């Protein structure tokens, strides 16, 4: 089934014609629990991985945990609709296998940026364990040429896994994708847009609340940047405020490759919930159906109410990416 974003509550450019030059496209991925294959774009499914290629490992020191959850028990508990039992960890000071979070082919997502040497497949990983007193995370990005990888003589049947995960939400639920391109506009704060335009947007937001109450549409929540997993477009800066993201290798301004989000919408951004996930006889938040599998399909979290933005260098795609929780 496709997923279709409803029309915005108001026409953005009719209210703010100055935004027309800033219009961009982003691809909403619309993950939903399913059974993707290793040759599919997906969240949390099996990776297209040559069997003779080492799986990525995190060799950094990890924070010791006092309890956790076994991956297979998490899967069994989810299937049964119950909470998995917690376990005491055995001593294991070795490297931790990265967890595969997402795999994206440009053949499925035309807006996906080109990787080094024309790579058209990108795979995103996260260390399942935390680092240091601030519980920092480590991510890994792997670019591939899809056709060459698919010709590998043998593909990895099952990747290695950490024996115990600190939180249940470290294990992604396998999700199929329903890509959809939509218009997007910059976050309106600091110098992301001209100051007079931001002032107009703020004044419009205030007027909407005064006229329609707390459920009135707003630029940031309803008109500019959709929530959820998406490729390209503009980053949202709700938690940190806008940041300049430059390449550490060459200093070039970096571009947003991918946004990973724990939630497809929340109380403020519910207007983005697809039409297929709504009851046509109801309106507003009350119309949204699908429950947990629609609102938090991959069961992942990225910090407390934050998005993970993955930035890449447009001047040289082979330069190291940057990870920003915002």
Beta strands, then each sheet from edge to edge (+ up, - down):
strand 1: 24-28
strand 2: 32-33
strand 3: 42-43
strand 4: 57-58
strand 5: 96-105
strand 6: 121-127
strand 7: 139-144
strand 8: 175-176
strand 9: 180-184
strand 10: 230-231
strand 11: 254-261
strand 12: 307-313
strand 13: 322-325
sheet 1: 9+ 1- 10+ 11- 12+ 13-
sheet 2: 2+ 8- 3+ 5- 4+
sheet 3: 2+ 8- 3+ 5- 6+ 7-
end
